[in-house]
Structures are given as structure tokens and as C-alpha cells.
Amino acid sequence: MKDYTKFMADRVKTMKGSAIREMFKRMADPEIISLAGGNPAAELFPSDELSKIAGKILMTSPTLALQYGTTDGYPKMIECARKRAAKVNAVSDDDSILIMTGANQGIDLTAKAVLNKGDKIIVESPSFIGSLNAFRAYESQLIGVTVDDDGMNMDELEEALKNNENVKMIYTIPTFQNPTGVTMSLNKRQRMIDIANKYDVLILEDNPYGDLRFSGEDVPTIKSLDTEGRVIYAGSFSKILSPGMRLGYIVAPAPLSEKIEMLKQVNDVHTPMITQLMCVEFMKKYDIDKYIEKNRKLYGEKCKAMVSAMEKYFPAGKVTWVVPEGGIFLWCKCPTINDITPVVDKCLERKVAIVPGSNFDTDIFAPSNMFRLNYSSATLENIEEGIKRLGEVLTEML
């Protein structure tokens, strides 16, 4: 095959494909139980309601649904996003809201608007690979800061800012973090704001899982603690309504949102009108909070079932984990080994899929003894059987 490397931009040459995406290709086998990925539970999708809503829209407002829209978003959709953000005090009078084709687009365009080649961005280590790859794509330097059981280590964060020039932004998923599932404490959130103010950097707060709390008490968003207009907030409808509708939003100070909107206009002109209209109609006709409560209840049951199975089948003393209070992920560490990759490969042979921790590291080539589990998309029966198979592999290999 022809060598296409010489045609590639430098910024993409070192990018590594997501292990999750590659794993999905290998998971065409219907016998494989997936504890990988990050899909919401399909049984929760309001498919009947949305199909009726879509049909009505196309019957009564076809031009509005099928014609071009404005880049910032359909006004009623912007209002829906504003109400969701206001519930967690994540929007002020000085902010603008932009509707995005998924929150990932908002993170990508924010990075594009803020980061120059060589700029530095501080990220949690580990962190969400989609965001890490967005930052890498703009040739920024990632500085990883350890995630403790109560969120990013603030002493490390301040040291990183003290010892590095050209840091533009801190990226954090403070609530039910991907991949660890941990939640940043209120004290750490306030300290992050204080540190960002001290060193004059932006904070990008990514909150796709905040609505999915099934135990414990809510913690204020970092955005709600911001008094200097330095927090950009990314919200999503993917985990509470439907990921396939690709609806997210960015809340940002007006001068920044103006530039992000220009970049979106070049990127995709606007988020599809049909899905915006469907969301607006659903929010108007149904109580979204009651629907979210169903999500919380099911995910709480699935998380409890997974933890119970882990306690039953994992080799004693060989695997550690922190039980999350919400979200869709569990993070595991195997202290007695250096690299989890052979375990991941053996699991696929046993027809169960997990995600290696290296996928979420700032150094994509470094070995990791950690792995991520997802409990939202599998059935309770598959959670039990999948953890049993995983436990057998761990017992054999650890």
C-alpha cells in the first residue's frame, strides 16, 4: 500500500486510535459480553415518545425541521439548555449558550479557540480519550495531574502551574469522572477556582454524567463557584435522552462563545434542526426529571450488581476499586502487575470486553495496570456472567 505519511499533517501523525473503537470492531461476535464502551442503557431510550414527536414535527413543521438553522442553535433549544444549566447554577448573565452536535464538539471547538501549537493544558490523569485527542490535535502539550479518590490532586495542580509556562486551560470532569467514576469534593472545587484565579488560566468543566447520581449528595458545579468568568461549561443531553441525537451545549463568557460559534459555523454550520426540535418538544411534553430518575434507579441497580459480582469473583487482594455514587463507570487497579494488556487480550478470548487504562493516559504508550468497566449498557445477567469470566481471567493471570 502507498505510504501516505508524507501527506499527513504533523498534528495527526502521532495520534493513536482509541482502544475502545478498535475493541468494538472485534466485538462483532454476539457472544462477547461488553463491559467496555460508555453507552447509556438502550432500554431507557424513550423511543415511542420520540418517534411520535418526530412524525408530528415532519407533518406540521417540515420546513423548519429540514431547512438550515442558525449556528448558535434553535432559540427554544437554547432555552432548554439554559434551564438545564441553571439547575446547577452553571450559567450567568454574562454567558452565552451554544448548541453543539454533542458535547464532544463543544470541547473540540473550545480547544481550537483557545490552544495554540505548543500551549499547555492541564488534564486529569487518567481522563476521557475523546478530549485528550482533541487537545492533541491542536498540538498542545498535555500535563497530567493525578486523580485521587476525591478528584484531581490540588497540590499537584498548583505545582504544575508553578513549574510550567504557557498553560492556557485546566480540563476536568469533576462529577463521576470518566474513566474513574470519582467525584471531586467541594473543597477541591473551590481550591481549583482559587488556583485558576491565582495563575490566570481557564477551566473547562465537562459534566456529561452529573444528572446520573444514584447515591450521596449533589456537589455544586465548578462553574457555580466562578466569580471571574473563567469557567467554560460543557453539558450534554446524550446520557439523559439519547446519544444518537447528538445534542450538547457550551456555556461560555460571550467573548469566547463568539469565537467558538464562528468555528462551529465552519465546522458543520449548525446542529441538525430535527433533533433540536425533537428535544424541545420532548422537554415541553414530558417531565425530564422524572425520566432522569428512571436512569438513576437503573444505573444504581446495575452498579450494585457489578460491585457484588466483583466481590464474589475477583481474586482477593489482587484488585482495588472505588464504588462510584453515580455515572456509568467503575475503575479498577491491579497493584501486583505492571501492564493490564495481556489480561485484556485474554478476556476477549473468554468473550468479555474491558478497556485498558492506557487508553486514558496522557502518555498513550505507557503501560497501565488499570482497567475501566461500564455497567450501564449490559443487562444484569450479562453483568454477572461478564464479571465471572473476568474474575476467572484475573485469578488465572494475577
C-alpha positions in Angstrom: 0.0 0.0 0.0 1.2 3.5 -0.8 2.8 5.4 2.1 0.5 8.3 2.9 2.5 9.6 5.9 4.1 12.4 3.8 0.6 13.8 3.1 -0.5 13.8 6.7 -0.4 17.0 8.9 2.2 16.7 11.7 -0.6 17.1 14.3 -2.2 13.8 13.4 0.9 11.6 12.7 1.3 10.6 16.3 -2.4 10.2 17.2 -3.3 6.7 18.3 -6.7 5.1 17.6 -8.9 4.6 20.6 -8.7 1.1 22.0 -12.4 1.3 22.6 -13.0 1.9 18.9 -10.7 -1.0 18.0 -12.4 -3.2 20.5 -15.8 -2.5 19.0 -14.5 -3.8 15.7 -13.6 -7.1 17.4 -16.9 -7.3 19.3 -19.0 -8.1 16.2 -19.1 -11.6 17.8 -22.6 -11.6 19.5 -21.2 -13.9 22.2 -18.9 -11.3 23.6 -20.2 -9.5 26.7 -19.2 -5.9 26.6 -18.2 -4.2 29.9 -16.3 -1.7 27.8 -17.7 1.4 25.9 -19.8 4.1 27.5 -23.3 3.6 26.1 -26.3 4.5 28.1 -28.9 1.8 28.7 -30.8 1.3 25.4 -33.9 0.1 27.3 -34.2 3.6 28.8 -34.5 5.4 25.4 -38.0 7.0 25.1 -38.2 5.6 21.5 -42.0 5.6 21.3 -42.3 9.1 22.5 -39.6 10.4 20.2 -40.9 8.6 17.2 -44.3 10.2 17.7 -42.7 13.6 18.2 -40.5 13.2 15.1 -43.6 12.3 13.0 -45.6 15.2 14.2 -42.7 17.6 13.5 -42.3 16.4 10.0 -46.0 16.6 9.4 -46.6 20.0 10.8 -43.3 21.9 10.5 -41.3 20.2 7.7 -39.6 23.4 6.5 -38.4 24.3 10.0 -37.1 20.8 10.6 -35.4 20.3 7.2 -34.1 23.8 6.4 -30.8 25.4 7.6 -30.8 26.8 11.1 -28.7 29.3 12.9 -25.2 28.3 14.1 -25.8 29.1 17.8 -28.9 26.9 17.9 -32.6 27.0 17.6 -33.8 29.6 20.2 -36.1 27.2 22.0 -33.3 24.6 22.2 -31.0 27.3 23.7 -33.7 28.0 26.3 -33.9 24.2 27.1 -30.1 24.1 27.6 -30.2 27.3 29.7 -32.8 25.7 32.0 -30.6 22.6 32.4 -27.5 24.7 33.1 -29.5 26.9 35.5 -30.5 23.9 37.6 -26.8 23.6 38.6 -26.0 27.3 38.6 -23.8 26.9 35.6 -24.9 30.0 33.6 -24.6 33.7 34.4 -25.9 36.9 32.8 -22.5 37.3 31.1 -22.6 33.9 29.5 -23.8 32.7 26.1 -25.1 29.3 25.3 -24.2 27.5 22.1 -26.0 24.3 21.0 -23.4 21.7 19.9 -23.6 18.5 17.8 -22.7 16.6 21.0 -20.7 17.9 23.9 -17.6 16.5 22.3 -17.9 19.1 19.6 -18.0 21.8 22.2 -14.9 20.5 23.8 -13.1 20.3 20.5 -14.1 23.8 19.3 -13.2 25.3 22.7 -9.8 23.7 22.4 -9.5 25.0 18.8 -10.5 28.5 20.0 -8.1 28.6 23.0 -5.0 26.5 22.2 -2.0 27.4 20.0 0.6 25.0 19.0 2.9 24.4 22.0 0.4 25.7 24.5 0.0 23.6 27.6 -3.3 22.2 29.1 -3.6 20.5 32.4 -5.7 17.4 32.4 -6.7 14.8 34.9 -4.6 11.6 34.7 -6.4 9.4 33.6 -9.0 11.3 31.5 -11.5 10.9 28.7 -9.7 9.9 25.5 -12.0 11.9 23.2 -11.0 15.2 24.9 -7.3 14.2 25.1 -7.2 13.5 21.4 -8.9 16.9 20.7 -6.2 18.6 22.7 -3.5 16.6 20.9 -5.0 17.5 17.5 -4.2 21.2 18.2 -0.6 20.3 19.0 -0.8 21.3 22.7 1.2 19.7 25.4 -0.8 17.6 27.9 0.2 17.9 31.6 -1.3 15.1 33.6 -2.3 15.5 37.3 -3.2 12.5 39.5 -6.9 11.8 40.2 -7.4 10.9 43.9 -10.4 9.2 45.3 -12.0 12.7 45.8 -10.8 14.2 42.4 -7.8 15.9 41.0 -4.9 16.4 43.3 -4.8 20.1 44.0 -1.2 20.2 45.3 0.0 18.6 42.0 -2.2 21.1 40.1 -0.6 24.1 41.7 2.9 22.6 41.2 2.1 22.1 37.6 1.1 25.7 37.1 4.0 27.0 39.1 6.5 25.0 37.0 5.1 25.4 33.5 4.7 28.4 31.3 2.1 28.8 28.6 -0.7 26.9 30.5 -3.9 28.1 28.9 -6.5 25.8 30.5 -7.4 23.1 33.0 -9.7 20.4 31.8 -11.7 18.5 34.3 -14.7 16.0 34.6 -15.4 16.7 38.3 -18.5 14.6 38.7 -18.5 10.8 38.1 -15.3 11.2 36.2 -14.5 9.2 33.0 -12.8 6.8 33.5 -12.5 6.6 37.3 -16.1 7.4 38.3 -14.9 9.5 41.2 -16.4 12.9 42.2 -14.3 15.9 43.1 -15.0 17.2 46.6 -16.4 20.7 47.2 -13.2 21.8 48.9 -11.2 20.8 45.9 -13.6 22.5 43.5 -13.2 25.8 45.4 -9.5 25.4 45.6 -9.3 24.8 41.8 -11.1 28.1 41.3 -8.7 29.8 43.6 -5.7 28.3 41.9 -7.1 29.2 38.4 -7.6 32.8 39.6 -4.1 33.0 41.0 -2.4 31.7 37.8 -4.9 33.3 35.4 -6.0 30.2 33.5 -9.3 29.0 32.1 -11.2 25.9 33.4 -13.1 23.7 31.0 -15.7 21.8 33.1 -17.1 18.8 31.3 -20.3 17.5 33.0 -22.0 14.8 30.9 -22.8 12.5 33.9 -23.9 15.0 36.6 -27.5 14.1 36.3 -26.9 10.4 37.0 -26.4 10.4 40.7 -27.9 7.4 42.5 -26.4 7.8 46.0 -24.8 10.5 48.1 -25.3 14.3 47.9 -25.0 16.7 45.0 -21.9 18.8 44.8 -22.0 22.3 43.3 -20.6 22.7 39.8 -17.2 24.4 39.5 -19.0 26.9 37.2 -21.3 27.9 40.0 -18.3 28.9 42.1 -16.7 31.1 39.4 -16.7 34.8 40.1 -14.3 35.9 37.4 -15.8 34.4 34.3 -13.0 31.8 33.7 -15.0 28.6 33.6 -16.4 27.2 30.4 -19.1 24.6 31.0 -19.9 21.6 28.7 -23.3 20.0 29.1 -25.0 17.1 27.3 -28.3 15.5 26.6 -26.7 12.3 25.4 -26.8 10.5 28.8 -30.3 11.7 29.8 -32.2 11.5 26.5 -30.3 9.8 23.6 -26.7 9.8 22.5 -27.6 9.3 18.8 -29.5 12.7 18.7 -26.0 14.3 19.2 -27.2 17.2 21.4 -24.8 19.1 23.8 -24.1 22.7 24.7 -21.4 25.0 25.8 -21.8 27.8 28.3 -19.1 30.4 28.0 -18.4 34.1 28.5 -19.6 36.0 25.5 -16.2 37.0 24.0 -15.2 33.3 24.0 -18.5 31.9 22.8 -18.4 34.3 19.8 -15.2 32.8 18.6 -16.4 29.2 19.3 -19.6 30.0 17.3 -17.5 31.1 14.3 -15.6 27.9 14.4 -18.8 25.9 14.6 -20.1 27.7 11.5 -17.1 26.5 9.6 -17.3 23.0 11.2 -20.9 22.0 10.5 -22.9 25.2 10.0 -25.4 24.1 12.8 -26.6 21.2 14.8 -29.3 19.3 12.9 -32.7 21.1 13.3 -34.7 17.9 13.5 -33.0 16.6 16.7 -33.2 20.1 18.3 -36.9 20.3 17.6 -37.4 16.7 19.0 -35.6 17.6 22.2 -37.6 20.8 22.6 -40.9 19.0 22.2 -39.9 16.2 24.5 -38.9 18.7 27.2 -42.2 20.6 26.8 -44.4 17.5 26.8 -42.7 15.3 29.4 -41.1 15.8 32.8 -37.4 15.2 32.0 -36.5 15.0 35.7 -38.9 12.0 36.2 -37.3 10.4 33.2 -33.8 11.1 34.6 -34.9 9.4 37.9 -35.6 6.2 36.0 -32.0 6.4 34.7 -30.6 6.9 38.2 -32.6 4.0 39.6 -31.5 1.5 36.9 -27.8 2.6 37.0 -27.8 2.3 40.8 -29.1 -1.3 40.5 -26.6 -2.2 37.8 -23.7 -0.6 39.7 -24.7 -2.5 42.8 -24.9 -5.8 40.9 -21.5 -5.2 39.3 -19.8 -4.5 42.7 -21.5 -7.5 44.2 -20.2 -9.7 41.4 -16.7 -8.3 41.7 -16.6 -9.0 45.4 -17.7 -12.6 44.6 -15.5 -13.4 41.6 -12.3 -11.2 41.8 -9.2 -12.7 43.4 -9.0 -11.4 47.0 -6.4 -8.6 47.5 -5.4 -8.5 43.8 -7.8 -5.8 42.5 -8.9 -2.5 44.1 -11.7 -0.1 43.1 -13.7 2.8 44.4 -17.5 2.5 44.3 -19.0 5.5 42.4 -22.0 7.5 43.6 -23.3 7.9 40.1 -22.4 7.9 36.4 -21.7 4.7 34.4 -18.1 3.7 35.1 -16.0 1.6 37.6 -12.2 1.9 37.7 -10.0 -1.0 38.8 -6.4 -1.3 39.6 -4.2 -4.4 39.8 -1.3 -3.4 42.1 0.7 -6.7 41.6 1.3 -6.2 37.8 2.7 -3.6 35.5 0.6 -4.0 32.3 -3.0 -5.0 32.0 -2.9 -5.6 28.2 -2.4 -9.4 28.5 -5.4 -9.6 30.7 -7.5 -7.6 28.3 -6.5 -9.9 25.4 -7.2 -13.0 27.4 -10.6 -11.5 28.4 -11.5 -11.2 24.7 -10.6 -14.8 24.2 -13.1 -15.6 27.0 -15.7 -13.5 25.3 -15.7 -10.5 27.7 -14.5 -7.0 26.8 -12.9 -4.4 29.2 -10.9 -1.2 28.4 -7.2 -1.0 29.4 -6.2 2.1 31.5 -3.5 3.1 29.0 -6.3 4.4 26.8 -6.9 7.2 29.2 -3.4 8.3 29.9 -1.5 11.4 28.7 1.3 9.1 27.6 -0.5 6.7 25.2 2.5 4.4 25.1 3.0 3.9 28.8 1.8 0.6 30.3 -1.0 0.6 32.8 -2.2 -1.8 35.5 -5.7 -0.3 35.5 -8.9 -1.0 33.6 -12.3 0.5 33.2 -15.7 -1.2 33.5 -19.0 0.0 32.2 -22.3 -1.1 33.9 -24.9 1.0 32.1 -25.3 -0.9 28.8 -25.1 -4.6 29.9 -28.1 -6.5 31.3 -28.0 -7.6 34.9 -27.5 -11.2 33.7 -24.6 -10.2 31.5 -23.0 -8.1 34.2 -23.0 -11.2 36.5 -21.6 -13.5 33.7 -19.2 -11.0 32.4 -17.7 -10.3 35.8 -17.5 -14.0 36.4 -15.5 -14.5 33.2 -13.3 -11.5 34.1 -12.7 -12.9 37.6 -11.6 -16.2 36.2 -9.0 -14.5 33.9 -7.8 -12.3 36.8 -7.5 -15.3 39.1 -5.5 -17.1 36.4 -3.2 -14.3 35.4 -2.6 -12.4 38.7 
